[in-house]
Amino acid sequence: MLFADLRGFTPYSERTAPDQVVGMLNQYFGRAVPLLLANGGTVVQFVGDAVMALFNAPARQPDHALRAARAMLAEGGSVVVADERVEDHFTAPAPDRDRRAYGWSVVSCLPSVMGDPETAATGAVLRPATLAGYAAAAGFGHTETLGVEAEDWRFYRLLP
């Protein structure tokens, strides 16, 4: 679910003529709603200056969190994703870090989603190519791995 409202709207509306407030809200919603819809959101409610949209409903979207982030992204902005660092490709035998991630997937992540045929069921092992695929499906044009030095984490930047 995405809930977005305008910071400072109440003071603005108290000092501004009603027709100007309505005009500004119409412009805001006129820009926000198409962005939400274009990114797979379903607008369900307007409350004053706020808009509420659902992602992953009514149709399932394995990349719904990225779609919501893409819809909120300001022009010229990017999204940063932090994920547990695993090898770029599957190898056998796997390093200890990958084995821990596989173990967590097998006992926790995968069993909780395997009953849902609509899920991507990737578990806890998210490799760079998998994230790039989800990001592309969510409307991001470019995924880059950031050169952040962190032993257990990998950071990505998603660009429109």
Secondary structure, DSSP 4 states (H G I P E B T S, - for coil): -EEE--TTHHHHHHHS-HHHHHHHHHHHHHHHHHHHHHTT-EEEEEETTEEEEESS-SS--TTHHHHHHHHHPPTT--EEEEEE---SS--SSPPHHHHHHHHHIIIIIHHHHTT-TTS---TT---HHHHHHHHHHTT-SEEEE-----SSEEEEEEE-
